[in-house]
Amino acid sequence: MPPADPSARDSAPRAVLADRRLWMMGTYGFFSGLPLPLSGFTFRLWLSEGGVSLALIGLTANVGLAYSLKFLWAPLLDQARPPGPLGRLGRRRGWLVAIQPALALAALLLALSHPNTAPAGAIAAAGLVAFLSASQDIVIDAWRIETFPPRAQGAAMAAYVWGYRVALLVSGAGAIAGASWIGWHGALAAMAALLALAPLNTLLAPEPMARMQAAGLRLGARLRVAVIEPLREILARPGAPTILGFVALFKLGEAMAGVMTAPFYTHLGFNRAAIAVANGPLSLGCALGGTALGGWLVARIGVGRALLATGWVQTLTMGMYLVLAASAGRAHVLVATVAVESLAEGMADAAFITYLSGLCSPGYTATQYALLSSLAAIALRTVGGLSGFLAAATGWTTFYALAMFAALPAMGLMLRLLHRYPPAERVAE
């Protein structure tokens, strides 16, 4: 075999970066990440400042159940034709143009709500944002998988993550800082205005080539191909209960801790400026650095050992919340806590996403990934919603100690998985 041409190797990265679709993938990541804090951290901080009870703030985690249940209506968005003239744009772009303006309107409704006097209306608006955001994610994931060839999926996912993380900074720290200048209503209205730009990216994006394998099938057959067969294939694998239990529990400790951070920071006396600084560019840099480090570990030591190492790092770094609780509201401890947690979360996410991707069969990649990622988020949207009651009953120090212990069952299952059902290391390659 002749040696590889070095110039061809050097030109490959440039060819990838010159791909217009890759930049659109990054923009899609931005519009996918922008709504998340609006029904998550930013929203809970707004509720905390309005004097809403810890129990109710904790229950707001349930408004994001749409992210865990999106696999239920994913087959509809996958198989059905977009309504009316939107069908002319194609199946992916047509649904996005239908969903994205509605998402911007839902964000505007949230901006116009009054959580201190009418929390039910604000929570309902946040739930609508989460539902439409999850629906947008379904179509964007399908667009990514169908647009990019297998060898370019890694670059596409990287572009998506960078856009997603920048969006979290904008609607997280950016919205919090903006609230100090123009109030919560104005800051959230600005986020809605940004979301209103999303259809422009969709109109400029190419429509993926139509899939032919489902053509001519009746609805029942399509449903079987889209949902039943991928689920049956997962459940028939050796160790399926252990694998699914691990996927469901891996984020449990982080979910318990993360849901209550906004009221926790408020209780310690931190103002919006201090919280915005802690969750600002340093947090973004640590998250991106953690993602890169996690990816390097996967390539260096393999998926299984990287998952084990980063899982323990994520568990142990939750001890920073105990340090913060005892810090008497020192701003530098807050910054260090958020930075370390972002670094650990990025590392664990890189290994965990690689593990989930390796569980997907080539014939059912999109559907199985939606099912597994939904299962991974179930702890945040269910048990995480009860964290407010636990924090109110035990106090902050005990609560965050319990959150650390809540991560241990997943670590035990992980050890069993790596011993009995190790992941295929071809994924790391």
N, C-alpha and C positions, 0 to 999 in steps of 0.2 A: 504493500500500500504506500503511495507517495506521501511525503510529509505534508501536513496542513500548511496552507499559505498564510503567513503571519499577517499580511495585509488584509486578508479576508476576516481574520479574527478581530483585527483592530477596527474594521469597518462595521462589524456586526452591532456593537453598542450604538454607534452613530446612526445606523439604519433604524434601530429601535426607537431612539429619541426623536428621529425625524418623522415618525409615524403620527399623523394627526389624530388618529383614534386614541393613542395613548394619552395625549393631553386632554382629550374629551373624557377619558376614563378618570383622570385626576379631577376634572370639574364635576363629574358625576359623584365622585367620592365626597367632594365639598358639599354638594346639595343633599347627599345622603346623611352626612354627619351633622349638618346644621340644625335639623329639628330635634336631635336627641336631647340636648340640655334643656330645650324648651318644655319637655315633659319630664325632665330629670333634675339634675343638680340646680340649674338656674331657677327652675320653677319652685323647687323646694326651699331655696334661699328666700325667694319672694314670699312664700308662705310663712317661713320662720320670722321674717321681719313683720309680718302681719299678725303675729301672736297666735297662729294656729297651733293646736295641740300636737305633741310629738306623735301620739297615736295616729292622728289623721295624716300627718306628714309621712309617716311610715307607710300607710296604706296607699299613698300616691304611687308607690312602686307598682301597684297593680294596674295603673293606667297604661303601663307599657306591656301588658299581656299580649297585645297585638304582635309584638316582636317574637314572642314565643309560640303564637298560634298561627302565624302567617302561612304555614304549610297547609292550613285548611282551605284557604281560598287561592293558594298559588296555582292549583290546576286550572281554575277558571281563567286567571290572567295568562296562563300558559297556553291554553287551548282555544279560548273564545276570541272571536274577532272584536276589536274595539268598536264602540257604538257609533252609528251614523257615519258622517264623512271622515271621521278620524281613522276609519279602517283603511283609507287610501294611503295613510302614512306608514302602514305596515303594522304588524302585531306588536312589536316592541315600542316603537316610537308613538304609535297611536294611543296605547295605554298610558304611556308617560305623559303625553300632552293632555290626557284626560285627568290624570291624578295630580300633576304638579300645580296647576292653578288652584285646585281645591285645597291642596296642602297649604299654599300661601294664604288663602282665605281663612283656613282654620287657625293658622298662626296669628292672623289679625284679630280673630275673635278672642283668642287667648290674651292678646295685648290689650284688648278693650275690657277684659273682665276685671272683677274686683274681689280677689281672694280673701281680703280681710273682712268684707261684709257679706259676700256671697261665694263662699268657697266651693259650693256644689257646681255652680256654673263654670268656675275656673277649672275645676278638675275635669268636668265634661269636655271643655275645649281642649285641655291637654290630652285627654283620651282620644279625641278626634285627630289631633296632630299625630299621635303615636300610630293610630290605625292607618292613616294615609301615608305616613313615613314608612311603615313596614310594607305597605303595598308598593310604594316606589322602590324599595329595596329589592323586592321580588323581581321586578321587571329589569332593574339595573343589573342584578346578578345574571339574569338570563341573557341580557344584551352582551355582557362581558364574555360569558362562556361561548356564545355563538359568534361573536365578532372576532375574537383573537384565536389564532391557532394554538395548539397545545404548548408549543415551545415559547410562546409569548405570554402565556397566562401568568407567569411569575412577575413579569414586568408590568402587566396590566394591574395585578393585585397590589403591587408596590405603589403604582401611581394612585390607585384608589385609596390606599391607606394614608398616603401623604395628604391628599385632598381632604380626607375624612378628619385627620388630626388637626389640620389647620381650621376646619369648620368648628370643631369642638372648642378651639381657642376663641374663635370669633363669637359664637353664641354662648360660651361659658364666661371666661374672663372679660371678653369684650363687652358682652351685654351687661355684666355686673358693673364694670367701670362706667359704661354709658348710663346706667341707671342713676349714678351719682350726679350726672350732668343734666339729663333730660327726664329723669324719673323712669320707673319701671314700664309704664305704658309706652313711652317714647322709645325706649331701648328695644322692647319686644316688637314694636311696630317696625323698627328698622330691620329686625331679623325677618319679619314677614315680607318686607320690600326686597330683601336679598333673595328669598325663596321665589318671589315672583319672576326672577330672571331665569329660573331653571328651564322653562320651556324653550328658551332661545338656544341653549346647548343641545336640547333634544332635536330641534328643527335642523340644526347644523350637522347632527350626527348621522352617519349612514345606517340604513336599516340592514340588519344581518340577513344573510341568505336564508330563504324559507326552508324549513325542514320538511323532508319528504316522507319520513318514516311513519308519520301519523296520518298521512293523507288517505282519505277514503274510509277511515275507521269511524264507527258509530261512537256516540258519546260514552256508552258503557265500556267499550273497548279502549277508548282514550283514557278514561278514568282508571282502568286497570293498569294500563301502561304507565300512566303518570304518577299513581299513588300506590296501588296495591302491590305491584311487582317490586318496586324499590324497597318498600317496607318489608315484604316477605323475604327478600334477599338478605336484608340486614338481620332479621330475627332468626334466620336459619344458620347463621354462622356459629362456630364454636365459641363459647364464652360470651354470647350476646347479652345476657342479663348483667354480667359484670361490666362489660364495655359500656352499656347504656347507663348503668348506675354511676360509673365513673364520670361520664360526660355530663350527667345531670348534677353531680355533686361538686365538680371541680371548682365552680365559681361560688359555692355557697358562702364560705367565709368572707370573700371579697364582697359579695352581694349584701350581706348583713352590715358590714362596715361601711360600704360606700353609700347606701341609701341614707344614712343618718349623718353624713359629714356636714351638710349645710346647717342643720340645727345645732350640731356639735360646735362648729366654728362660731356661730352666733352666741351660743351659751358661754364660750370662753371670752367673749367680748371683742372679737375681731370685726372690724367694719368692712364695708364693701371694698374699699381701696386695698386693704391688706389681703382680702380673699382674692381679689382680681390679680394682684401681684403674684401671689403664691400659685395661682392657676394660669399664669401667663406664659410668656415665651420660654422660661426655664422649664416649666412643666412639659411643654410641647417638645423641647429639645431632649428632655430625659425620656419621654415616651418613644420618640423616634430612635434615640440611641439604644433604648432597651429592645425595641423591635429588631434593630440591626444586630445587636449582640445575641439575641435569641436565635435569629436566623443563622448567625455564624456558629453558634453552639450546635444547632441541628446538623449543619454541614460537617462540623468538626468531630462530634462524638455520637451522632445518630439521633433519631427522633426520640427513642425511648429514654436514653440517659439525659438528653436535653430536657425532656418533659419532666423527669424526676428532679433534676437540679433546679430548674426555674420554678417548679411547683413549690419546693421548699423555700426558695428565696421569697416568693410571693407570700407564703404563710408567715415567715419570720419577720418580714418587713411590716406586717400589721402591728408589730410591737411598737412602731413609731407613734401610733395613736395613743398608746399608754404613756409614752414620753410626753406627747403633746398635752394630754390631760393633766399631767403634773407640772407643766411648764408655766402655769399662771399667765397664760395668754401672751407669751413672747413671740413676736412676729417671725424671728429667724427660725424658731423651731417649727412654725407652721410651714414656712417655705421649704425647710429640709424634709418635713413629713410628706408634703405633696410631691416633691422632687423624687424622693426615694420610692414612694409608692408608684409613681408614674413609670420610673425605670423598671421596677419589678413587674408591673402589670404588662409593660411592653415586651419584656423577655418571655413571660409566661404565655402571653397571647400568641407570640410568634411560634413557639413550640406547640401550643395547643391547636392552633389553626392548621399547622402542618399535620398533626396527628389526625384531626378531623378529615382533612383532605385525603389522607391515606386510607381512611375507612370507606371512601366512596368508590363504588365500582364504575369502570369507564362508561358503561351503558346507562347509568343512572346518576351521573355526577351532580347535576343541578338539583334534582329532587332530593337525593339523599343528603346533600350538604344543607339544604333548607331544613330538612327534618332534624339533622344532628345539631345544627346551630340553634334551632328553636329549642331543642331539648337542653342545650347548654345554658340558655338564658332563663330556663324555667325557675331556677332557684331565686334569681333576682326578682322575678315578677310574682312570686308566691310567698316563699318564706321571708324574703327580703321585705315584703310588705308588712310583716308582723314585727319588724325590728323596732318600730316606734314604741309598741307596748313594752317590749323587753327593756329598752333603754330607759323608759319612764319608771319601770319597776326596780331596776337594779342600779342605776347610776352609770355614768359614762365609763369609768375605769373598768368596772365589772363587765359592762356590755362589750367593750372591745377585747377584753380577755376571752369572753365567750366566743366572739367572732373568730379569734385565732384557733380555738379548739374546734370550731365548726368546720375548719378546713381539714382536720385530721382524717375523717372517714374517707375522703377522696384520695388522700395520700396512701392510706392502707389499700384501697382498691387498685391504685396505680401500681403498687409493689406486686400485687397478685397478677395484674395484667402483664407487667414486664417479665414476670417469671413464666406464666402459663401461655400468654397470647401476645408475644412481642410484636410491635408494629413492623411493617415491611420497610426496611431501610432504603429501599429504592426510592421512596418519597424524598429522602434527603438529597439524593442525586439530582 
